[in-house]
Amino acid sequence: MIIIHAGLTINPDKKETFLNEIKPLIQASREESGNVSYKLYQDTENENVFTMVELWKDGQAVAAHNASEHFTAFTGKAKEFLAAPLDVKVFNGEQVER
C-alpha cells in the first residue's frame, strides 16, 4: 500500500477558492479503482494549512491518479491558491492485522 501525505499551505485570501476547487478532486479520486482512502484534513493550529492523506493499493494506482484529468486539472490551478510549495511525502506501508 502506498501512503501519501500532501501538505498544502493556502493563501488566506484564496482559501474559499481552494476549498471549492479541491472538492471535485476528492470526489473523483475516491472513485478511482486503486484508491483506498482520500481525505483532506485542516490543521488545528493554522487554519490555512491542510494535509491530504491518500491511501493507494499500489504504485500503478498512484501513477494512474497522477495522470488523471481531475488531478492534472487541480495541480494546474494550484499555484493560484498555494502560499508555499506542496510538501509531499510518500510512504510504503502494509496494514497490520491485530
C-alpha atoms as one frame of an Amber mdcrd trajectory, in Angstrom:
protein
   0.000   0.000   0.000   1.226   3.490  -0.849   0.524   6.284   1.645   0.841
   9.908   0.599   0.738  12.970   2.844   0.434  16.129   0.751   0.842  19.290
   2.805  -0.844  22.384   1.401  -0.344  25.890   2.782  -3.089  28.087   1.394
  -3.096  31.840   0.830  -5.762  33.082   3.297  -7.341  35.246   0.586  -7.758
  32.186  -1.650  -8.976  29.647   0.915 -12.552  29.621  -0.364 -11.312  29.094
  -3.932  -9.089  26.245  -2.742 -11.958  24.539  -0.918 -14.210  24.814  -3.989
 -11.500  23.505  -6.329 -10.465  20.568  -4.151 -13.951  19.076  -3.673 -14.198
  17.645  -7.224 -10.645  16.283  -6.899 -11.525  14.468  -3.686 -14.732  13.003
  -5.118 -13.151  11.825  -8.382 -10.073  10.438  -6.612 -12.204   8.380  -4.240
 -13.902   6.814  -7.259 -10.620   5.579  -8.765 -10.289   1.793  -8.694  -6.892
   1.863  -6.948  -7.923   4.292  -4.207  -8.336   3.014  -0.652  -8.860   6.398
   1.035  -8.541  10.092   0.107  -9.160  12.597   2.908  -8.407  16.260   3.491
  -7.580  17.447   6.996  -7.269  21.009   8.268  -4.527  21.824  10.779  -5.887
  22.662  14.228  -3.200  25.287  14.865  -3.125  27.019  11.471  -6.407  27.246
   9.581  -4.597  27.809   6.280  -2.650  24.533   6.408  -4.209  21.334   5.099
  -2.979  17.770   4.650  -4.337  15.378   2.057  -3.891  11.819   3.325  -4.096
   9.317   0.491  -4.011   5.517   0.549  -3.482   3.662  -2.723  -3.388  -0.060
  -3.499  -0.021   0.185  -5.295   2.319   2.329  -7.356   0.316   1.743 -10.524
  -2.737   3.244  -8.822  -0.707   6.316  -7.851   0.624   6.675 -11.397  -2.897
   6.440 -12.831  -4.107   9.039 -10.327  -1.243  11.415 -11.141  -2.122  11.165
 -14.837  -5.872  11.566 -14.318  -7.744  14.543 -15.705  -9.074  15.614 -12.297
  -5.597  15.550 -10.711  -3.848  17.397 -13.543  -6.641  19.988 -13.659  -6.288
  20.634  -9.923  -2.492  20.847  -9.977  -2.700  23.237 -12.912  -4.750  25.630
 -10.783  -2.879  25.054  -7.503  -0.475  27.995  -7.953  -3.484  30.315  -7.690
  -4.097  29.484  -4.037  -0.895  27.950  -2.624   1.190  30.197  -0.363   4.090
  27.710  -0.300   5.234  24.758  -2.413   3.464  21.455  -1.894   5.103  19.278
   0.753   4.589  15.711  -0.448   5.765  12.672   1.500   5.296   9.154   0.104
   5.421   6.016   2.251   5.263   2.325   1.515   3.196   0.549   4.158   1.279
  -2.567   4.988  -1.791  -2.901   7.134  -1.040  -4.588  10.441  -3.547  -7.239
  11.455  -4.459  -7.217  15.140
